[in-house]
């Protein structure tokens, strides 16, 4: 089975949201689904999400359930302006 996904994700204040368009391609059939997800994040690096996949074509693959649980790790994470605390008494993150 080939899984092709395209989407966008945002993190903030300990929560994250993700919208994806997913295409499952087992054998010669094709099942395209819209997949919104919401979850929690630990400092923007570790994500735990729940999503519900909504089939976009009538002939969806019955073996694929609608509920999705995912764990993700973000590599190359850079702290943003909003979550950097300066404990040295100097200036801000800029």
VEXDOTI-475314 format. One line per 5 residues: for each residue z negated, x, y negated of N, C-alpha, C. Coordinates in steps of 0.001 Angstrom, whole numbers. Atoms other than C-alpha are relative to their C-alpha. Layout:
REM residues N
Z:X:Y:Z:X:Y:Z:X:Y  ...
REM end
This chain:
REM residues 94
0:844:1173:0:0:0:0:887:-1232  -84:-716:1263:926:1280:-3439:-655:-857:-1068  676:711:1084:-1244:322:-6410:423:646:-1311  -408:-479:1318:200:657:-9917:-804:-772:-1026  833:658:993:-2073:-66:-12877:274:551:-1390
-177:-379:1397:-1763:0:-16647:-1000:-819:-796  984:774:732:-4486:-941:-19092:-614:747:-1150  714:-564:1131:-6825:-244:-21952:-1491:-265:178  1444:120:-181:-10592:330:-22050:-700:397:-1289  816:-363:1142:-13255:482:-24745:-1466:85:418
1431:-188:-255:-16894:1689:-24666:-751:-170:-1309  834:65:1189:-19701:952:-27082:-1339:-629:277  1366:529:-74:-23451:416:-27235:-447:-295:1431  427:163:-1380:-23925:786:-23473:837:-954:825  -867:942:-707:-21197:-1701:-22524:1441:486:-57
-1427:-301:56:-17515:-1411:-21735:802:-1212:438  -922:1065:-366:-14555:-3728:-21373:1353:630:303  -1272:-560:-428:-11220:-3120:-19701:959:-1141:324  -1058:950:-330:-7967:-5095:-19493:1102:762:704  -1016:-707:-776:-5423:-4114:-16852:1042:-970:535
-1064:681:-718:-2155:-5233:-15365:215:808:1272  0:-699:-1285:-2157:-4352:-11656:1133:-528:868  -1072:391:-916:735:-4360:-9189:-304:581:1373  184:-402:-1391:-4:-4246:-5459:1351:-101:683  -1322:-6:-631:3084:-3295:-3446:-74:437:1461
-33:-325:-1419:2501:-3383:307:1371:-361:581  -1297:249:-637:5681:-3158:2380:1065:-321:-1045  -1045:349:958:8421:-5006:459:-397:-1119:-945  456:1061:895:6329:-7684:-1284:-634:608:-1253  566:-459:1257:4887:-7456:-4783:-981:-1049:-510
1028:899:513:1684:-8988:-6195:-501:565:-1324  418:-445:1329:1130:-8617:-9964:-1176:-855:-443  1212:709:416:-2294:-9514:-11358:-490:505:-1348  703:-330:1240:-4084:-9589:-14701:-1458:214:380  1346:-362:-439:-7485:-7896:-14332:-899:332:-1192
1009:-312:1017:-10133:-8241:-17075:-1283:468:695  1256:-525:-549:-13319:-6238:-16424:-1007:173:-1125  1092:-259:932:-16690:-5934:-18125:-1089:726:777  1021:-736:-712:-19525:-3595:-17335:-917:768:-917  937:-837:740:-22147:-1123:-18380:431:1453:132
-346:-1417:-9:-21773:2542:-19225:-1237:826:-304  1084:-942:270:-24162:5475:-19203:593:1137:-820  -475:-946:1013:-23454:7632:-22286:1517:176:2  -1452:-42:38:-19772:6817:-21968:647:819:1099  -527:-857:-1064:-19392:8960:-18843:82:-741:1324
58:713:-1273:-20397:6741:-15894:100:-1501:-265  -228:1428:208:-19110:3147:-15733:-204:-779:1287  140:942:-1102:-20063:252:-13456:548:-1332:-502  -708:1183:497:-17719:-2745:-13843:133:-1085:1059  -371:1143:-815:-17075:-6213:-12464:1241:-626:-633
-1210:637:496:-13661:-7828:-12766:433:-1138:904  -553:1126:-759:-11784:-10907:-11635:1510:39:-164  -1457:-119:81:-8096:-10534:-10772:649:-1380:57  -698:1277:130:-5822:-13412:-11754:1459:221:398  -1391:-195:-434:-2515:-13580:-9811:981:-582:-1015
-1021:463:932:574:-13900:-12012:1237:-544:702  -1114:592:-741:3036:-14812:-9268:-558:-914:1091  474:1027:-931:2775:-17740:-6852:-213:522:1409  85:-522:-1364:3213:-15705:-3678:-919:1212:54  953:-1093:-19:84:-13564:-4000:-383:394:1415
431:-511:-1301:-1201:-11442:-1130:-1389:-572:292  1250:693:-326:-3966:-13463:560:-1126:960:381  1023:-945:-450:-5790:-10381:1903:-730:678:-1161  628:-619:1162:-6607:-9189:-1625:-862:-1047:-687  924:948:620:-9690:-10960:-2970:35:97:-1511
-45:5:1463:-10124:-11888:-6635:-1095:834:-664  1128:-715:593:-13441:-10070:-7199:186:1504:150  -163:-1457:11:-13362:-6378:-8161:-1274:628:-554  1116:-814:471:-16319:-4005:-8439:492:1436:-45  -489:-1371:108:-15611:-496:-9694:-1045:905:-626
822:-1067:565:-17440:2725:-10465:960:1056:-508  -908:-984:578:-15752:5190:-12796:-738:1124:-684  530:-1175:691:-16417:8666:-14136:1070:465:-980  -922:-464:1031:-14794:9749:-17411:-169:1510:-170  11:-1452:185:-13923:13452:-17530:520:327:-1395
-465:-406:1317:-13382:15285:-20807:-552:-864:-1111  606:904:975:-15717:12944:-22672:-451:779:-1225  441:-605:1257:-16325:13808:-26335:-870:-1017:-728  898:919:706:-19251:12303:-28199:596:-391:-1342  -564:497:1245:-18196:10149:-31099:-1038:47:-1113
853:21:1179:-19655:9808:-34569:-1217:-894:201  1059:989:-102:-21781:6814:-33535:-1090:351:1009  1056:-283:-969:-23690:8355:-30640:-426:1461:1  483:-1373:115:-24450:11886:-31858:-1224:-13:-899  1213:-88:794:-27994:12487:-33046:-250:1458:-328
282:-1365:416:-28786:15605:-35037:-1510:181:-54  1447:-213:-49:-32279:16754:-34082:-413:1302:-652  311:-1299:596:-32067:20096:-35910:-349:-101:-1470  303:160:1415:-32562:18650:-39390:1184:324:-899  -1193:-321:790:-29074:19686:-40493:775:-1261:-328
-873:1136:339:-26157:17475:-41425:328:-822:1205  -418:889:-1071:-24595:14760:-39327:1044:665:884  -975:-536:-944:-21918:15197:-36675:1272:480:-668  -1208:-420:684:-19267:15849:-39319:-194:1378:-432
REM end
